[in-house]
Every structure is written in C-alpha cells, then in structure tokens.
Amino acid sequence: MGEDNRRWGFEEAEDREFERRPQPPAQQDDSCVGTDASGAVSVVVEPDGRVREVRLTARWRDTLDPRALGAAVLTAANNATMQALSRNVEAQGDLAAVEPPSPSAEVDETPFTRADAERLFAAVNAELAAFAAGPGSTVNALLRAESRAGHVSGTARSGRVVRVEIDGHWLHAAPTAEVEGELAEVLRSLHDRGTPPSPPSGPAITRLQALASDPARLLRKVGLA
C-alpha cells in the first residue's frame, strides 16, 4: 500500500490563524522546556513541574503524523518534568552546602546505637506506608484526567505521565490553539491531582530529619567522631 501523502486541507487556514494569534511570551528563566524527537511539540513547565503551556509548531502536521501527537506530547512533557526535577535537586544540594543547620536549643548527645537506628528506620517506614495508604493518597495511584471538552485525556502514575490520548476525528480539523489548550489542561490536571497536599510527616520522620541536618553531631552519636 502506497504512502498516504494527503494534505489535511487546513494548512493554509491554520497558517493565517497562527499569524493572527499573539505569539507566546519570551521564555522565562525559571521554566523548563521539553521537546519530542521531531521538534514539533514543546511542553513548558514551572519549576515545580506544573505545565505552563503546550506549544505546537505552525506546520506541525507536516512534521508529525497527527496519530503520533499523543506519544510526542508524552515525550515532551516527561522531558520537561525531568529537567525541572533535576534543577530542583541541584538547587537543594547547593542550599545544603551553604546553609548551616539551625542551632538546637538543647543538644542531644545521647549515643545512637544500631538497635536505635533499626527502630527508627522501622518507624519511618511505617509512617511512609501509612501516608501512601491514607485516604485520598495519590502516591502510587494511576490517575486519569480529561479535558472539559472531552477531546483529550491522559493517565499518570507517581508523577509521571504514562499516556496521552486524543480524539482523532476532532484533531483532523481542530485549530492548533485549541489542541494546545486541551493538551495543557489535561497535563496540568494530572500534575495537580498527583501532587500530595503535604509531605509525609510523623515523629520518626521528624527525628530522622533532625539527625540528618547535623552530620557532625550524628557522627558523634554513633561513635565515629
């Protein structure tokens, strides 16, 4: 069967539409941009990984088979998210290197034995398990979101988008701006629903964080300094 080289019939109208609509603002320094292999799709995310916008090139249908748009958006979105995550990890490392731990009003120098450590880690694991299994927890849940118009849907797990689906009949004639808008809407919804309202916490987690905040004191407590 020969290659299907049909034109979709909307290219000229889309070009005029692209010329009329305002161009996206200049890229801000704090955002991250992920692209797909074709370069036709770009996803811009905030520092926390929330999608700011989805961008398609003016003639994206000439570069990318519309049936492959969902997979391309998936790739671009996850590339952008990984960039944001990497940047946040680097920033946290820089802060840890330059900011001394807050002084404690009462310094506890009680020796910390192996049995103490085993009990503490067991308690931390229990608190983390309770957080993950708590009501409304989305830590490991498979989440699904759909655009209000119903043309785009997606699923995500553990903060990573795993599938993007687009109504092919709608996509055949949809203006680029509408496609971008519904894609961004679904990606934002997946991020918002998958972000816990607060980090896990508990007495054991708090104690572990306190020990880790002062490495010198921790070494003294375990008898290594």
C-alpha positions in Angstrom: 0.0 0.0 0.0 1.5 3.3 -1.0 2.3 6.1 1.4 -0.6 8.4 2.2 0.6 11.9 1.3 -2.8 13.5 1.6 -3.0 17.1 2.8 -5.5 17.6 5.6 -6.9 20.7 3.9 -6.5 23.1 6.8 -2.9 24.1 6.4 -3.4 27.5 4.8 -6.2 28.4 7.2 -4.0 27.4 10.1 -1.1 29.5 8.8 -3.4 32.5 8.7 -4.6 31.7 12.2 -1.1 31.4 13.5 -0.2 34.8 12.1 -3.2 36.4 13.8 -2.9 35.0 17.3 -0.5 36.5 19.7 2.9 34.8 19.9 3.8 33.2 23.2 5.8 35.3 25.6 9.6 35.0 25.8 10.8 32.1 27.8 11.2 32.8 31.5 14.4 31.7 33.2 12.8 29.6 35.8 10.8 27.4 33.4 11.9 24.2 31.7 11.1 23.1 28.2 10.9 19.6 26.9 10.6 18.6 23.2 9.8 15.5 21.3 12.2 13.9 18.8 10.6 15.7 15.8 10.8 19.1 17.4 7.2 19.8 16.6 6.0 19.6 20.2 7.3 21.6 23.2 6.0 21.5 26.7 6.9 24.3 29.1 6.7 23.6 32.9 7.1 25.6 36.0 9.9 24.9 38.5 7.5 22.6 40.4 6.8 20.6 37.3 3.3 22.1 36.6 2.7 22.6 32.9 2.6 26.2 31.8 1.8 25.6 28.2 2.0 23.2 25.3 3.4 24.6 22.0 3.0 23.1 18.5 5.0 24.5 15.6 3.0 26.4 13.0 3.0 23.5 10.5 3.3 20.6 12.9 1.1 18.4 10.8 3.8 18.5 8.1 6.4 17.3 10.6 4.4 14.8 12.6 1.7 12.3 11.8 -1.3 13.5 13.8 -1.8 10.0 15.1 1.6 10.2 16.8 0.8 13.5 18.6 -0.2 11.9 21.9 3.1 10.0 22.1 5.1 13.1 21.1 3.4 15.2 23.8 4.1 12.4 26.3 7.8 12.5 25.5 8.0 16.3 25.6 6.1 16.5 28.9 8.2 14.0 30.7 11.4 15.5 29.3 10.4 18.9 30.8 9.4 17.4 34.1 12.7 15.6 34.4 14.6 18.8 33.7 12.6 20.6 36.5 13.2 17.7 38.9 17.0 17.7 38.1 17.1 21.5 38.6 15.4 21.3 42.0 17.7 18.5 43.2 20.7 20.6 42.2 19.3 23.7 44.0 18.7 21.7 47.2 22.2 20.4 47.0 23.5 24.0 46.7 21.4 25.1 49.7 22.7 22.3 51.8 26.2 23.2 51.0 26.0 26.8 52.0 23.3 26.9 54.8 24.5 25.6 58.2 21.9 23.7 60.2 19.7 25.6 62.6 21.2 25.6 66.1 19.1 23.5 68.5 18.2 24.9 71.9 19.0 21.6 73.5 21.8 19.5 72.1 21.2 15.8 72.5 24.5 13.9 72.6 23.0 10.5 73.7 24.8 7.7 71.9 22.8 6.3 69.0 23.2 2.5 68.7 22.5 0.1 65.9 19.3 -1.0 67.7 18.2 2.6 67.9 18.8 3.0 64.2 16.8 -0.1 63.3 13.9 1.0 65.5 14.0 4.5 63.9 14.0 3.2 60.3 11.2 0.8 61.1 9.1 3.6 62.5 9.9 5.9 59.5 8.9 3.1 57.0 5.6 2.6 58.9 4.8 6.3 58.7 5.6 6.4 55.0 3.5 3.3 54.4 0.6 4.9 56.3 0.9 8.1 54.3 0.9 6.1 51.0 -2.2 4.1 52.0 -4.0 7.0 53.6 -7.4 8.3 52.3 -7.1 10.1 49.0 -3.4 9.3 48.7 -2.1 9.5 45.1 1.4 8.4 45.7 1.2 5.2 43.6 -2.3 5.5 42.2 -3.0 5.5 38.4 -4.6 8.9 37.8 -6.7 9.9 34.8 -7.8 13.3 33.6 -9.9 14.5 30.7 -10.2 18.0 29.1 -13.5 19.8 29.7 -14.4 19.5 26.0 -13.6 15.8 26.1 -11.2 15.6 23.2 -8.0 14.9 25.2 -7.4 12.5 28.1 -4.3 11.2 29.9 -3.1 9.0 32.7 -0.2 9.4 35.1 1.4 7.4 37.9 4.0 8.5 40.5 4.2 12.0 39.0 5.0 10.7 35.5 2.6 10.9 32.5 2.2 7.4 31.0 -0.4 8.0 28.3 -1.9 10.8 26.3 -4.9 10.1 24.1 -6.5 12.5 21.5 -9.8 12.2 19.6 -8.6 11.7 16.0 -11.8 12.9 14.4 -11.6 16.2 16.4 -7.9 16.5 15.8 -8.4 16.3 12.0 -9.9 19.8 11.9 -9.1 21.4 15.2 -7.2 24.7 15.2 -3.7 24.5 16.7 -4.6 26.8 19.6 -7.4 24.6 20.7 -5.2 21.5 20.5 -2.6 23.2 22.6 -5.1 24.4 25.2 -6.8 21.0 25.7 -3.4 19.2 26.0 -2.1 21.7 28.6 -5.4 21.4 30.5 -5.0 17.7 30.9 -1.3 17.7 31.8 -2.0 20.4 34.4 -4.8 18.4 35.9 -2.6 15.2 36.1 0.1 17.2 37.9 -2.3 18.8 40.4 -4.1 15.6 41.2 -0.8 13.7 41.6 0.8 16.2 44.0 0.2 15.5 47.7 -1.3 18.4 49.6 1.5 18.0 52.2 4.7 15.9 52.5 4.7 12.8 54.7 5.3 13.5 58.4 5.4 11.9 61.8 7.6 11.7 64.9 10.0 9.3 63.4 10.4 11.2 60.1 10.9 14.4 62.1 13.6 12.8 64.2 15.4 11.4 61.2 15.4 14.8 59.5 16.8 16.3 62.7 19.7 13.8 62.8 20.4 14.3 59.1 20.5 18.1 59.4 23.6 17.9 61.6 26.1 15.3 60.2 28.8 16.2 62.7 26.5 15.5 65.7 25.2 12.3 64.1 28.8 11.0 63.7 29.4 11.8 67.4 26.3 10.0 68.5 27.2 6.8 66.6 30.8 6.9 67.9 32.6 7.8 64.7 33.8 11.3 65.7 
